[in-house]
Amino acid sequence: MKSILLHVDADQAFEARLQVALDMARANGGHITCLQTVNYEVFAPGNFYGSAMAAALPRIKEAARTLRDKVEADLANEDVSWEWRFLYGMAETRLLEQSALHDVIIIGSSDIGKEGGRSPSAMAGELAINAPSPVLVEVVEIPPDKQNIADTLFDAAVMRDCGVMVLGAYGHSRLAEMLMGGVTRKVLSNPKIPVLLAH
């Protein structure tokens, strides 16, 4: 997956999304396209909501500029190829328009402005159904603790009511896994939910 489309937004999962995109780009010699959008709508004159949105738009644009400056400064220190695209409109629409040019789309698990909700992301569903590229969602940073990685992953999956765990299997040689252990071996020793493996 060399061509990565990254949704840029100031949500709490963005930093984790960015790190995943950087890891993927480094591992595959890939290129990241950072796509930032600002939604605007046209309202009839005299519409109170429209007037309020028109008054707020300069502040929204300034916040978008501030985020862009910060992310571009961070990316300038990374060893990956990247570019920035800024477009007006709804994020899911602009991501869908750009999706045919990319191998994967990385987005957050919540819709814009609806973080922490229990309902599934409408944007993720829209892109999964209509985009020709796969969509990578649910980027969660799990703080390290004293238990092994396999148990930490299972606990996180159970806490989120996951029905299955998808796992890349045997990143090390089978001999190394057998001698020193490994996440795959530990997961398969005592699976707490169904595990889908791929190597």
C-alpha positions in Angstrom: 0.0 0.0 0.0 2.1 2.8 -1.3 -0.5 5.6 -1.9 -2.1 6.6 1.4 -5.0 9.0 1.7 -5.1 10.5 5.2 -8.1 12.4 6.5 -6.8 15.4 8.4 -9.0 16.8 11.2 -8.5 18.1 14.7 -10.1 15.1 16.4 -8.6 13.2 19.2 -7.6 10.2 17.0 -5.7 12.3 14.4 -2.3 11.9 15.9 -2.7 8.1 16.0 -4.0 8.1 12.4 -0.9 10.2 11.3 1.4 7.7 13.0 -0.2 4.8 11.3 0.1 6.5 7.9 3.8 7.3 8.6 4.4 3.7 9.6 2.7 2.4 6.5 4.6 4.8 4.2 8.0 3.9 5.8 7.3 0.2 5.5 6.3 0.3 1.9 8.2 3.3 0.5 4.8 5.0 0.2 3.4 8.5 -0.2 0.9 10.2 2.1 -1.7 12.6 0.7 -3.0 14.6 3.6 -6.6 15.7 2.8 -8.0 18.5 4.9 -11.5 19.8 4.3 -13.6 22.7 5.5 -17.4 22.3 5.1 -19.4 25.3 4.1 -23.0 25.6 3.2 -24.9 28.4 1.4 -28.1 29.6 3.2 -30.9 31.9 2.1 -30.6 35.5 3.3 -32.1 36.0 6.7 -31.5 32.4 7.8 -30.2 32.7 11.3 -28.2 29.5 11.2 -26.7 30.5 7.9 -25.7 33.9 9.3 -24.1 32.3 12.3 -22.2 29.9 10.1 -21.0 32.8 7.9 -19.8 34.6 11.0 -18.0 31.5 12.2 -16.4 30.5 8.9 -13.3 32.8 9.4 -12.6 31.2 12.7 -13.0 27.7 11.2 -10.6 28.6 8.4 -8.1 30.0 10.9 -8.3 26.8 13.0 -7.8 24.8 9.8 -4.7 26.9 8.9 -3.3 26.4 12.4 -3.7 22.7 12.2 -2.1 22.6 8.7 0.9 24.6 9.9 1.4 22.2 12.8 1.1 19.0 10.8 3.3 20.3 8.0 6.0 21.2 10.5 5.8 17.7 12.0 5.9 16.1 8.5 8.9 18.1 7.5 10.9 16.2 10.1 9.8 12.8 8.9 11.5 10.6 6.3 8.4 10.0 4.1 7.0 11.5 0.9 3.9 13.6 1.4 1.7 16.3 0.0 -1.2 18.5 1.3 -4.6 19.0 -0.3 -7.1 21.4 1.1 -10.6 21.3 -0.3 -13.9 22.9 0.6 -16.9 20.6 1.1 -17.9 17.6 3.2 -15.0 15.3 4.2 -16.7 12.1 3.0 -17.5 13.6 -0.4 -13.9 14.8 -0.9 -12.4 11.6 0.4 -14.6 9.6 -2.0 -13.6 11.8 -4.9 -9.9 11.3 -4.2 -10.1 7.6 -3.3 -9.6 6.1 -6.8 -6.1 7.5 -6.8 -5.0 5.8 -3.5 -4.4 2.3 -2.2 -5.9 2.9 1.3 -7.9 5.6 3.1 -7.2 6.3 6.8 -10.0 7.9 8.8 -11.1 8.2 12.4 -13.7 6.0 14.0 -16.1 8.9 14.7 -17.8 11.3 12.4 -16.7 14.9 12.6 -18.1 16.6 15.8 -19.4 13.2 17.2 -16.4 11.9 19.1 -17.1 9.5 22.0 -20.5 8.4 20.6 -21.5 4.8 20.5 -23.0 4.9 17.0 -20.9 3.8 14.0 -19.3 6.3 11.7 -21.5 7.2 8.8 -18.4 8.4 6.9 -16.7 5.1 7.4 -19.8 3.3 6.1 -20.1 5.6 3.1 -16.5 5.2 2.1 -16.5 1.4 2.7 -19.5 1.0 0.4 -18.5 3.5 -2.3 -14.8 3.9 -2.4 -12.7 1.6 -4.6 -9.9 1.6 -1.9 -10.0 -0.1 1.5 -10.7 2.0 4.5 -8.6 1.8 7.7 -10.6 2.9 10.9 -10.6 2.3 14.7 -7.0 3.5 15.4 -6.7 3.2 19.2 -3.6 3.8 21.3 -3.5 1.3 24.2 -1.1 2.3 27.0 1.4 -0.4 27.9 0.9 -2.3 31.1 2.4 -5.3 32.8 0.6 -8.0 30.9 1.8 -9.4 27.6 0.8 -7.9 24.3 -1.6 -10.7 23.4 -3.6 -10.3 26.7 -3.6 -6.5 26.3 -5.1 -6.9 22.8 -7.7 -9.3 23.9 -8.7 -7.1 26.8 -9.0 -4.1 24.5 -11.1 -6.1 22.1 -13.4 -7.5 24.8 -13.8 -4.0 26.3 -15.0 -2.7 22.9 -17.4 -5.6 22.4 -15.4 -6.8 19.3 -16.6 -10.0 17.7 -13.3 -10.9 16.0 -9.7 -9.9 16.1 -7.8 -9.5 12.8 -4.1 -10.2 13.2 -1.0 -10.3 11.0 0.5 -13.6 11.8 4.1 -14.7 12.3 6.1 -11.5 11.6 9.2 -13.4 12.8 10.4 -16.8 11.7 8.5 -19.8 13.1 11.8 -20.8 14.9 12.1 -17.4 16.6 8.4 -17.6 17.5 8.9 -21.1 19.0 12.1 -20.2 20.9 11.2 -16.7 22.2 7.4 -16.7 22.0 5.6 -14.1 20.1 2.3 -12.3 19.9 0.9 -14.8 17.3 1.8 -17.8 19.4 0.4 -16.3 22.6 -2.8 -15.2 20.8 -3.3 -18.8 19.4 -2.5 -20.4 22.8 -5.6 -18.9 24.5 -7.9 -17.0 22.1 -10.7 -15.2 23.9 -12.6 -14.2 20.8 -12.4 -15.5 17.2 -9.1 -14.5 15.5 -8.7 -14.0 11.7 -5.1 -14.5 10.7 -3.1 -13.4 7.6 0.6 -13.7 6.9 
